[in-house]
Amino acid sequence: ASFTPQGHTADGLAPKSAQGLSELTPPASPLSPLSPVSVVSSSGRPKKDLLDLMLSEKDPKTGLRLSDENIRYQLVTFLIAGHETTSALLSFTLVMIAKHPEVERRVLAEV
């Protein structure tokens, strides 16, 4: 069986060793966060995630696929960009809350 980066088989099921005693668990739906595919097209066919696309699709002009090295660079870029964006937003949010005591009180009351 082939496995996705999430450790699931191509049909979206975790291998039996990962399922433990839950062999009676129904298969993951296409919208399940446990499924290797998280989006379904209007035709009902699963759409691939970004990694699947980078691994399988060809450039329409050249017919070439991305090299493994290029895919690694792309994934590191997405990881760093996602981390940087999240940390910058969190820092900005905390500074803005600290500058507005009335908002800070409402936030503290809510959490």
N, C-alpha and C positions, 0 to 999 in steps of 0.2 A: 504494500500500500504506500502511496505517496502522502507526505505530510506537508502541511502549510507551516509558515513560520510560527503560527500560534500553537502548533502541536496537534492539529486536527487532521484527520484524513481528508482526502479530496471531496468526499461526500458530506463534510461538515461535522462528522462525529469525532469525538475524542477517542483515542485508542482505549481498548478495554482496561489497560493498566491505569489509565487516568480516570476511568469511570468508577473504579472501585466496585462497590456493591450496587451501583445504580444502573445495572444493565437493563433494567426495566424502564429507564428514563426514555421518553420519546425523542426522536431526532430533533436537533435544533432547527428552528424555523429560519428562513432566509433573513429575517429581521432580528434574530437573536444576537446579543452581543458575543455569544460563544461561537457563532458561525464565522467561518473564514470570509464569508461574503456578507456585507451588511446592508447592501442596497439592492432593490429589485427594480428592473426596468418596467415600463408600461406593458411590455409583452409578457411579463411574468418571469423572464429569464434573469438569473443573477448577474449583477454587474461585478466586475473584478475590483479589488482594492488597488491602491497605488503601487504597492510592491508587486502584485501579480502583473499589472500592466507593464511595469519596467522590466520584469523578467520575461514576459512573453510577446509583447508587441514589437513590431518592426516599424522603422521610420518609413512613411509612405513614399518618400522621394528616393531614398537610397536602398531600402529593403534591408537595412542592417539593424541588428538589435543592440541595446546598450551593453557595454562590456561589464563584467563583474566589478571591476575597479570603479567605473563610472557610477554604477548602482550604489556601491558603498559610499562614495562621495555624496551622492544625492541624499541618501538616508541620513548621513551625519549632518548634512545641511538642514534637513527637515527637523531633525532632533534638536539641534542647536537653536534654530530659528523658533521652534515651538517653546523651548525653555526660555529663551531670551524674551520673547513676547509676553509670556505668562509672568515672568519675574518683573519685567518693567511695568506691566499693568498693575500687579499687586503692589509694587512700591509706590506708584503714582496714587493708587486708591488709598493706601494707608496715610500718605502725606496729606491728601485732600481731606480725609476724615479728621485727621489731627488738627487741621486748620479751621475746622468748623465744629465747635463743641456741641452744638445742638444736634448735628448729624451723628456725632460720636455717641451721644446719649441714646439716640434712637437705635443705632447699630448694637450697642451693648444691651439694650433692653430686648432686642430681638434674638440675640444669640445667648 
